[in-house]
Amino acid sequence: MPVALNAQPMRLPIRPARREIACVSKHLHKHVGIISLLTAVSRVLGMVRDSLALAIFGGPERIFLNDAFLTAFNLPNLFRRLLGEGALTAALVPTLQEELREGGESGAFTLLNQVTSWLLVVTGTIVGMATLGFSQSRLLPGHEDKWYLAADLTALMFPYLAFICLAAAFNATLNVLGRFTEPALSPIWLNVCMIASLGGAGLHFAATPLGEVRWLCAGVLAGGFFQMMVPAAVLMRAGWRPRFSLTAVPRVRQIAALMLPSVFGTAIYQINTFVSRLLAFSLVASTATLLYNANRLMELPIGVFAIAVTTVVYPLIARHAVERNFAALGEDFRRGLRLILIINVPAAAGLALLGGPICRLIYQHHNASPDMVEHLASLLTLFVIGLPFFSVVNLTVRVFYALKDTVTPVKIALADFAINLGLSLLLMRPLGASGLVLASTTAIIVQAFLLQGTLARRIPELKFAPLWRDVAKVAFATLTMSLLVWAGWKIITIALPGRRLADVLAVGGLIPIAVAAYAWQLTLLRVEGYDAIVARLRKKRAD
């Protein structure tokens, strides 16, 4: 009897823990599925938008317009990452979590008003100064016309910064409140507006190609407005009432203190990307367009799944960090990494093997030349080498932010910037766009190893080591899937001399077969985390 009495309490804490883990896992897969679906819709619309732009501006006499638009759009996007979706979100989420625990929703909404009021002042000032400065670019003579055009378009689009930064604060608040659908819709509004403005209003009302580009800029502004207003309306239905308040309460000062080093760290990465695109713009015409579109295709699996996982996992790890529960933090961190790698490793292999037919089907229309599209496919093959590493970096940096350590990612980002810039300057002249891609890929691989190594040394519960067995299984399944895709593509190209039909069969036939073969192997190899994905899909089918 004493044995039974002593044994019973030993089992009681275990069952709730298991139920909690199961609940977290179910919560994770449910929201990842929602975000992945909506992000997939957004990415498809983004490809439609990019394909339309290339079809209209892809000819030799027009490609400089698309180069200038993409270069101009880079600058408001740079500040958006600095003040909105990057540093602000990373600082706001854990602080809102603390406020929600202590002051409830009313406290969280009050903090949101204070943060957005300061954000409106800061972004409004930046927009005013930038618009004025870039509109006067011709006061600096001696530059090529394409640089003045890029400056004019930058001045036109810069108000997008204020819209999207406020949207980032609203979306971060919704994520903290456990609402992920509305924030995941945000990019869809931008893509729909840009497609409508270019493919609709631009083609019907613009008298010149330059007029079409200006309509595309108008679509960016309209999209940014909807990206801001939709989550704001959802928050208002949830009880939030906007108030202008510049009171610098301790929480606001805490967010500002967390943002400063984070802004610097994010700036390094974003300036890294911005400089690479400026270097591409300085090369021959079409280089900036090729680099952008190859990067967009590479980011497809990142956006559809890796960012979805990060968006859902980040509030969980932020909560564990607040509670100092490093064991649970490590479990959720590795669960997120495992899900990312299960999808993005085979995605990288598939994009490398079928980059040619994918690029031709998406981009080779109207003014887009076959040679340019083939060059795009070769750049994609180089880009996807870094795809799994980029996904891992995205989540690992968020763990540092959840721990309120924004200094370490800055130091590592500095090394990343130095590697990328040095290799870019070394390789861009002899290799062109390929040199820029090789430089950025090398830098992101180094950054992934440095971040993970530093995190594991600081908190042993966050070591990557427990994942190596699953990584080996994923690599084996990816290798056999790749052999199947390679053999299938060879057979198709030999049997069908018509390239368009061969491309359709490769994308429409080989990709589903490869996915099925890969999934079957994961089942046989019993990769942890894959069963939960399958169970979730079966439940959706049953519902």
C-alpha positions as CSV (number, residue, x, y, z in Angstrom):
1,M,0.0,0.0,0.0
2,P,2.7,2.5,0.8
3,V,4.3,1.7,-2.5
4,A,1.0,2.5,-4.4
5,L,0.6,5.7,-2.5
6,N,4.2,6.8,-3.3
7,A,3.8,5.7,-6.9
8,Q,0.6,7.6,-7.7
9,P,2.0,11.1,-7.2
10,M,4.9,10.2,-9.5
11,R,2.5,9.8,-12.4
12,L,0.2,12.7,-11.8
13,P,2.4,15.6,-13.2
14,I,3.3,13.6,-16.3
15,R,-0.2,13.4,-17.8
16,P,-1.0,17.1,-17.8
17,A,2.5,17.7,-19.3
18,R,1.8,15.3,-22.1
19,R,-1.6,16.9,-22.7
20,E,0.0,20.3,-22.7
21,I,2.6,19.2,-25.3
22,A,-0.1,17.6,-27.4
23,C,-2.2,20.8,-27.2
24,V,0.8,22.9,-28.2
25,S,1.6,20.6,-31.1
26,K,-2.0,20.7,-32.3
27,H,-2.1,24.5,-31.9
28,L,1.2,24.8,-33.8
29,H,0.1,22.7,-36.8
30,K,-3.3,24.3,-37.0
31,H,-2.0,27.8,-37.3
32,V,1.0,26.9,-39.4
33,G,-1.5,25.3,-41.8
34,I,-3.7,28.4,-42.0
35,I,-0.7,30.8,-42.4
36,S,0.9,28.5,-45.0
37,L,-2.3,28.3,-47.1
38,L,-2.8,32.1,-47.0
39,T,0.8,32.7,-47.7
40,A,0.8,30.3,-50.6
41,V,-2.1,32.3,-52.1
42,S,-0.1,35.5,-51.6
43,R,3.0,34.0,-53.2
44,V,1.0,32.8,-56.2
45,L,-0.5,36.3,-56.6
46,G,3.1,37.6,-56.2
47,M,4.3,35.4,-59.0
48,V,1.3,36.6,-61.2
49,R,2.3,40.2,-60.4
50,D,6.0,39.5,-61.2
51,S,5.1,37.6,-64.4
52,L,2.8,40.4,-65.5
53,A,5.5,43.0,-64.9
54,L,8.1,41.0,-66.8
55,A,5.6,40.4,-69.7
56,I,5.1,44.2,-69.9
57,F,8.6,45.5,-69.2
58,G,10.7,42.4,-70.2
59,G,11.7,43.7,-73.6
60,P,15.2,45.1,-74.1
61,E,13.9,48.6,-74.6
62,R,11.7,48.5,-71.4
63,I,13.6,46.4,-68.9
64,F,15.3,49.4,-67.4
65,L,11.9,50.6,-66.2
66,N,11.4,47.4,-64.2
67,D,14.9,47.6,-62.9
68,A,14.3,51.2,-61.7
69,F,10.9,50.3,-60.1
70,L,12.5,47.3,-58.1
71,T,15.4,49.5,-57.0
72,A,13.1,52.2,-55.9
73,F,10.8,49.8,-54.0
74,N,13.9,48.5,-52.1
75,L,14.3,51.7,-50.0
76,P,10.8,51.9,-48.4
77,N,11.1,48.1,-47.9
78,L,14.4,48.6,-46.2
79,F,12.9,51.0,-43.6
80,R,9.8,48.8,-43.3
81,R,12.1,46.0,-42.1
82,L,14.0,48.3,-39.8
83,L,11.0,50.0,-38.1
84,G,8.1,47.6,-38.8
85,E,8.2,43.9,-39.4
86,G,11.8,43.4,-38.2
87,A,12.9,45.3,-35.1
88,L,9.4,46.5,-33.9
89,T,7.8,43.1,-34.1
90,A,10.7,41.4,-32.4
91,A,10.6,44.0,-29.5
92,L,6.8,44.4,-29.4
93,V,5.7,40.7,-29.2
94,P,7.5,39.7,-25.9
95,T,6.6,43.1,-24.3
96,L,3.0,42.7,-25.3
97,Q,3.1,39.2,-23.9
98,E,4.2,40.6,-20.5
99,E,1.6,43.4,-20.6
100,L,-1.2,40.9,-21.5
101,R,-0.2,38.7,-18.6
102,E,-0.2,41.6,-16.1
103,G,-2.7,44.1,-17.4
104,G,-5.0,42.0,-19.6
105,E,-6.3,43.1,-23.1
106,S,-7.0,46.7,-21.9
107,G,-3.4,47.1,-20.9
108,A,-2.2,45.6,-24.2
109,F,-4.4,47.9,-26.2
110,T,-3.2,50.9,-24.2
111,L,0.4,49.9,-25.0
112,L,-0.5,49.5,-28.7
113,N,-1.8,53.1,-28.8
114,Q,1.4,54.4,-27.3
115,V,3.6,52.4,-29.6
116,T,1.7,53.3,-32.8
117,S,1.6,57.0,-31.8
118,W,5.4,57.2,-31.6
119,L,5.6,55.0,-34.8
120,L,3.4,57.5,-36.7
121,V,5.5,60.4,-35.7
122,V,8.8,58.7,-36.6
123,T,7.7,57.2,-39.9
124,G,5.8,60.4,-40.9
125,T,9.0,62.4,-40.4
126,I,11.1,59.9,-42.4
127,V,8.5,59.8,-45.2
128,G,8.4,63.6,-45.4
129,M,12.2,64.0,-45.5
130,A,12.8,61.2,-47.9
131,T,10.0,62.3,-50.3
132,L,11.5,65.8,-50.4
133,G,15.1,64.6,-50.8
134,F,14.5,62.1,-53.6
135,S,12.2,64.5,-55.5
136,Q,15.2,66.9,-55.8
137,S,17.6,64.2,-57.1
138,R,18.4,66.2,-60.3
139,L,20.1,68.8,-58.2
140,L,23.0,66.3,-58.2
141,P,24.1,66.2,-61.9
142,G,26.3,63.8,-63.7
143,H,24.4,60.5,-63.2
144,E,22.8,58.1,-65.7
145,D,19.1,58.7,-66.4
146,K,18.2,55.4,-64.8
147,W,19.3,56.6,-61.3
148,Y,17.1,59.8,-61.6
149,L,14.2,57.6,-62.6
150,A,14.7,55.3,-59.6
151,A,14.9,58.4,-57.3
152,D,11.6,59.8,-58.7
153,L,9.8,56.4,-58.2
154,T,11.3,56.2,-54.7
155,A,9.8,59.6,-53.8
156,L,6.4,58.4,-55.2
157,M,6.3,55.2,-53.2
158,F,7.9,56.3,-49.9
159,P,4.5,56.8,-48.0
160,Y,4.1,53.0,-48.2
161,L,6.6,53.0,-45.3
162,A,4.2,54.6,-42.8
163,F,1.3,52.3,-43.9
164,I,3.2,49.0,-43.6
165,C,5.0,49.9,-40.3
166,L,1.6,50.6,-38.6
167,A,0.3,47.4,-40.2
168,A,3.2,45.5,-38.6
169,A,2.3,46.7,-35.1
170,F,-1.4,45.8,-35.6
171,N,-0.4,42.3,-37.0
172,A,2.0,41.7,-34.1
173,T,-0.8,42.5,-31.6
174,L,-3.2,40.1,-33.4
175,N,-0.5,37.3,-33.2
176,V,-0.1,37.9,-29.5
177,L,-3.9,37.6,-29.1
178,G,-3.7,34.3,-30.9
179,R,-5.2,35.5,-34.2
180,F,-3.0,34.6,-37.2
181,T,-5.4,34.6,-40.2
182,E,-5.8,38.3,-40.6
183,P,-2.1,39.1,-40.5
184,A,-1.4,36.3,-43.0
185,L,-3.8,38.0,-45.4
186,S,-1.7,41.2,-45.4
187,P,0.6,40.5,-48.4
188,I,-2.5,39.5,-50.4
189,W,-3.9,43.0,-50.4
190,L,-0.6,44.4,-51.7
191,N,-0.4,41.9,-54.6
192,V,-4.1,42.3,-55.6
193,C,-3.7,46.1,-55.7
194,M,-0.5,45.9,-57.7
195,I,-2.0,43.4,-60.2
196,A,-5.1,45.6,-60.6
197,S,-3.1,48.8,-61.0
198,L,-0.7,47.4,-63.6
199,G,-2.8,44.8,-65.5
200,G,-6.0,46.9,-65.2
201,A,-5.6,50.7,-64.8
202,G,-2.0,50.8,-66.1
203,L,-2.7,49.1,-69.4
204,H,-5.9,51.0,-70.0
205,F,-5.2,54.5,-68.8
206,A,-1.4,54.9,-69.2
207,A,-0.3,56.5,-72.5
208,T,3.4,55.6,-72.1
209,P,5.5,52.8,-70.5
210,L,6.6,55.3,-67.8
211,G,2.9,55.9,-67.1
212,E,2.4,52.2,-66.6
213,V,5.2,52.2,-64.0
214,R,3.6,55.1,-62.2
215,W,0.4,53.2,-62.0
216,L,2.3,50.3,-60.5
217,C,3.6,52.6,-57.8
218,A,0.1,53.7,-57.1
219,G,-0.8,50.1,-56.6
220,V,1.9,49.8,-54.0
221,L,0.4,52.7,-52.1
222,A,-3.1,51.4,-52.3
223,G,-1.9,47.9,-51.2
224,G,-0.1,49.5,-48.2
225,F,-3.3,51.3,-47.1
226,F,-5.3,48.1,-47.1
227,Q,-2.5,46.3,-45.3
228,M,-2.8,48.8,-42.5
229,M,-6.6,49.2,-42.4
230,V,-7.7,45.5,-42.4
231,P,-5.9,44.4,-39.2
232,A,-6.8,47.8,-37.6
233,A,-10.5,47.0,-38.2
234,V,-10.1,43.5,-36.7
235,L,-8.5,45.0,-33.6
236,M,-11.3,47.5,-33.3
237,R,-13.9,44.7,-33.4
238,A,-11.9,43.0,-30.6
239,G,-12.3,46.1,-28.4
240,W,-9.3,48.3,-29.3
241,R,-10.0,52.0,-29.7
242,P,-7.2,54.1,-31.4
243,R,-5.9,56.9,-29.2
244,F,-3.0,59.3,-29.9
245,S,-0.6,59.2,-26.9
246,L,3.1,60.1,-26.8
247,T,3.4,59.1,-23.1
248,A,6.8,57.4,-22.7
249,V,5.7,54.8,-20.1
250,P,8.3,52.1,-19.0
251,R,7.0,49.6,-21.5
252,V,7.4,52.0,-24.4
253,R,10.9,52.8,-23.2
254,Q,11.6,49.0,-22.9
255,I,10.4,48.5,-26.5
256,A,12.6,51.4,-27.7
257,A,15.6,50.0,-25.8
258,L,15.1,46.5,-27.4
259,M,14.6,48.0,-30.8
260,L,17.8,50.1,-31.0
261,P,20.3,47.2,-31.2
262,S,17.7,45.2,-33.1
263,V,17.3,48.0,-35.6
264,F,21.1,48.1,-36.0
265,G,21.2,44.3,-36.5
266,T,18.3,44.3,-38.9
267,A,19.8,47.3,-40.7
268,I,23.0,45.3,-41.4
269,Y,21.0,42.5,-43.0
270,Q,18.7,44.8,-44.9
271,I,21.5,47.1,-46.0
272,N,23.3,44.0,-47.1
273,T,20.3,43.1,-49.4
274,F,19.9,46.7,-50.5
275,V,23.5,47.1,-51.4
276,S,23.4,43.8,-53.4
277,R,20.5,45.1,-55.4
278,L,22.1,48.5,-55.9
279,L,25.2,46.7,-57.2
280,A,22.9,44.7,-59.5
281,F,21.3,47.9,-60.8
282,S,24.8,49.3,-61.5
283,L,25.5,46.4,-63.8
284,V,24.0,45.8,-67.3
285,A,20.2,46.2,-67.8
286,S,18.0,43.4,-66.5
287,T,20.5,42.3,-63.8
288,A,18.4,43.9,-61.0
289,T,15.2,42.3,-62.4
290,L,16.9,38.8,-62.7
291,L,18.3,39.0,-59.2
292,Y,14.9,40.0,-57.8
293,N,12.8,37.4,-59.5
294,A,15.2,34.5,-58.8
295,N,15.2,35.6,-55.1
296,R,11.4,35.7,-55.1
297,L,11.2,32.1,-56.4
298,M,13.7,31.0,-53.8
299,E,11.6,32.7,-51.1
300,L,8.5,30.9,-52.1
301,P,9.0,27.9,-49.7
302,I,10.4,30.2,-47.1
303,G,7.3,32.4,-47.2
304,V,4.8,29.6,-47.5
305,F,6.1,27.5,-44.7
306,A,9.2,28.7,-42.9
307,I,7.8,32.2,-42.1
308,A,4.5,30.6,-41.2
309,V,6.3,28.3,-38.6
310,T,8.3,31.3,-37.3
311,T,5.2,33.4,-36.9
312,V,3.4,30.8,-34.9
313,V,6.4,29.6,-32.9
314,Y,7.7,33.0,-31.9
315,P,4.8,33.9,-29.5
316,L,5.3,30.5,-27.9
317,I,9.0,30.8,-27.4
318,A,8.6,34.4,-26.2
319,R,6.2,33.1,-23.5
320,H,8.6,30.4,-22.5
321,A,11.4,32.9,-22.4
322,V,9.4,35.2,-20.1
323,E,8.7,32.2,-17.8
324,R,12.4,31.1,-18.1
325,N,11.2,27.6,-19.1
326,F,14.2,26.7,-21.3
327,A,13.3,23.1,-21.6
328,A,9.9,24.0,-23.2
329,L,11.6,26.7,-25.3
330,G,14.0,24.2,-26.6
331,E,11.3,21.7,-27.5
332,D,9.2,24.3,-29.4
333,F,12.4,25.7,-31.1
334,R,13.5,22.3,-32.4
335,R,9.9,21.5,-33.4
336,G,9.9,24.6,-35.5
337,L,13.3,23.8,-37.0
338,R,12.2,20.3,-37.8
339,L,9.1,21.4,-39.6
340,I,11.1,24.0,-41.6
341,L,13.7,21.5,-42.7
342,I,11.2,18.8,-43.6
343,I,9.7,21.1,-46.2
344,N,12.6,23.4,-47.3
345,V,15.3,20.9,-47.9
346,P,13.4,19.0,-50.6
347,A,12.0,22.3,-51.9
348,A,15.5,23.5,-52.5
349,A,16.4,20.3,-54.4
350,G,13.2,20.5,-56.5
351,L,13.7,24.2,-57.4
352,A,17.3,23.4,-58.4
353,L,16.3,20.5,-60.6
354,L,13.2,22.0,-62.2
355,G,14.2,25.6,-62.2
356,G,14.2,25.8,-66.0
357,P,10.7,24.6,-66.6
358,I,9.3,26.5,-63.6
359,C,10.9,29.8,-64.8
360,R,9.7,29.3,-68.4
361,L,6.1,28.6,-67.4
362,I,5.9,31.6,-65.0
363,Y,8.0,34.2,-66.8
364,Q,8.4,33.5,-70.5
365,H,5.5,35.5,-71.9
366,H,5.1,38.4,-74.3
367,N,8.2,40.6,-74.0
368,A,10.3,38.3,-71.8
369,S,13.1,36.8,-73.9
370,P,14.1,33.1,-73.7
371,D,17.7,34.0,-72.9
372,M,16.7,36.2,-70.0
373,V,14.5,33.4,-68.5
374,E,17.3,30.8,-68.9
375,H,19.6,33.1,-67.0
376,L,17.0,33.5,-64.3
377,A,16.8,29.7,-63.9
378,S,20.6,29.4,-63.5
379,L,20.5,32.1,-60.8
380,L,17.7,30.2,-59.0
381,T,19.8,27.1,-58.9
382,L,22.5,29.1,-57.1
383,F,20.1,30.8,-54.7
384,V,18.4,27.7,-53.4
385,I,21.7,26.4,-52.0
386,G,21.1,28.8,-49.1
387,L,17.4,28.2,-48.8
388,P,17.4,25.9,-45.7
389,F,20.0,28.0,-44.0
390,F,18.0,31.2,-44.5
391,S,15.0,29.5,-43.0
392,V,17.0,28.4,-39.9
393,V,18.5,31.9,-39.5
394,N,15.0,33.4,-39.5
395,L,13.8,31.3,-36.6
396,T,17.1,31.3,-34.6
397,V,17.3,35.1,-34.6
398,R,13.8,35.2,-33.2
399,V,14.9,33.0,-30.2
400,F,17.6,35.6,-29.4
401,Y,14.9,38.3,-29.6
402,A,12.6,36.3,-27.3
403,L,15.5,36.1,-24.8
404,K,15.8,39.9,-25.2
405,D,19.3,39.6,-26.5
406,T,19.5,41.8,-29.6
407,V,23.2,42.4,-29.4
408,T,24.5,38.9,-30.4
409,P,22.5,38.9,-33.7
410,V,24.0,42.3,-34.5
411,K,27.6,41.1,-34.1
412,I,27.0,38.0,-36.2
413,A,25.1,40.1,-38.8
414,L,28.2,42.4,-39.1
415,A,30.3,39.3,-40.0
416,D,27.6,38.4,-42.6
417,F,27.6,41.9,-44.1
418,A,31.4,41.9,-44.4
419,I,31.5,38.5,-46.1
420,N,28.7,39.4,-48.5
421,L,30.0,42.8,-49.4
422,G,33.6,41.6,-49.9
423,L,32.6,38.6,-52.0
424,S,30.1,40.7,-54.0
425,L,32.8,43.3,-55.0
426,L,35.2,40.5,-55.8
427,L,32.8,38.4,-57.9
428,M,30.3,40.8,-59.5
429,R,32.5,42.0,-62.4
430,P,33.7,38.5,-63.6
431,L,30.5,36.7,-62.8
432,G,27.8,39.3,-62.9
433,A,24.6,38.5,-61.1
434,S,25.9,34.9,-60.4
435,G,28.7,36.5,-58.3
436,L,26.2,38.4,-56.2
437,V,24.1,35.3,-55.6
438,L,27.2,33.3,-54.6
439,A,28.3,36.0,-52.2
440,S,24.9,36.2,-50.4
441,T,24.6,32.4,-50.3
442,T,28.0,32.0,-48.7
443,A,27.2,34.7,-46.1
444,I,23.9,33.2,-45.0
445,I,25.5,29.8,-44.5
446,V,28.1,31.2,-42.3
447,Q,25.5,33.2,-40.4
448,A,23.4,30.1,-39.7
449,F,26.3,28.2,-38.2
450,L,27.4,31.2,-36.0
451,L,23.9,31.9,-34.7
452,Q,23.2,28.3,-33.8
453,G,26.6,27.7,-32.3
454,T,26.3,30.8,-30.1
455,L,22.8,29.9,-29.0
456,A,23.7,26.3,-28.0
457,R,26.7,27.4,-26.0
458,R,24.6,29.9,-24.0
459,I,21.6,27.6,-23.4
460,P,22.3,23.9,-23.7
461,E,18.6,23.1,-23.9
462,L,18.6,24.8,-27.4
463,K,21.3,22.6,-29.0
464,F,20.7,21.5,-32.5
465,A,22.2,18.0,-31.8
466,P,18.9,16.2,-31.2
467,L,17.8,17.1,-34.7
468,W,20.7,15.5,-36.6
469,R,19.1,12.1,-36.8
470,D,16.0,13.6,-38.4
471,V,18.1,15.8,-40.7
472,A,19.9,12.7,-41.9
473,K,16.5,11.0,-42.7
474,V,15.3,14.2,-44.5
475,A,18.6,14.3,-46.5
476,F,18.2,10.6,-47.6
477,A,14.6,11.1,-48.6
478,T,15.5,14.2,-50.5
479,L,18.3,12.5,-52.3
480,T,16.2,9.6,-53.5
481,M,13.4,12.0,-54.5
482,S,16.0,14.1,-56.5
483,L,17.1,11.0,-58.4
484,L,13.5,10.3,-59.3
485,V,13.0,13.9,-60.5
486,W,16.2,14.0,-62.5
487,A,15.4,10.7,-64.3
488,G,11.9,11.8,-65.0
489,W,13.0,15.1,-66.5
490,K,15.5,13.3,-68.7
491,I,12.8,11.0,-70.0
492,I,10.4,13.9,-70.7
493,T,12.9,16.0,-72.6
494,I,13.9,13.0,-74.8
495,A,10.4,11.9,-75.5
496,L,8.9,15.4,-76.1
497,P,10.9,17.7,-78.2
498,G,8.4,20.5,-77.7
499,R,9.7,22.5,-74.7
500,R,6.4,24.0,-73.6
501,L,4.6,20.6,-73.3
502,A,7.7,19.1,-71.6
503,D,7.7,22.0,-69.1
504,V,4.0,21.5,-68.3
505,L,4.5,17.8,-67.7
506,A,7.5,18.5,-65.5
507,V,5.7,21.0,-63.3
508,G,2.3,19.4,-63.4
509,G,3.4,15.8,-63.3
510,L,6.9,15.4,-61.8
511,I,6.3,17.7,-58.8
512,P,3.2,15.8,-57.5
513,I,5.0,12.5,-58.0
514,A,8.1,13.8,-56.2
515,V,6.0,15.1,-53.3
516,A,4.3,11.7,-53.0
517,A,7.6,9.8,-53.1
518,Y,9.1,12.1,-50.5
519,A,6.1,11.8,-48.2
520,W,6.2,8.0,-48.5
521,Q,9.8,7.9,-47.5
522,L,9.3,10.2,-44.5
523,T,6.6,7.7,-43.3
524,L,8.9,4.7,-43.7
525,L,11.8,6.5,-42.0
526,R,9.5,7.7,-39.1
527,V,10.7,11.3,-39.1
528,E,9.5,13.0,-35.9
529,G,7.0,15.7,-36.6
530,Y,5.9,14.4,-39.9
531,D,3.1,12.2,-38.4
532,A,1.6,15.4,-36.9
533,I,1.5,17.0,-40.3
534,V,-0.2,14.0,-41.9
535,A,-2.7,13.7,-39.0
536,R,-3.6,17.4,-39.5
537,L,-4.1,17.0,-43.2
538,R,-6.3,13.9,-42.7
539,K,-8.4,15.8,-40.1
540,K,-8.9,18.6,-42.6
541,R,-10.0,16.2,-45.3
542,A,-12.5,14.5,-42.9
543,D,-13.9,17.9,-41.9
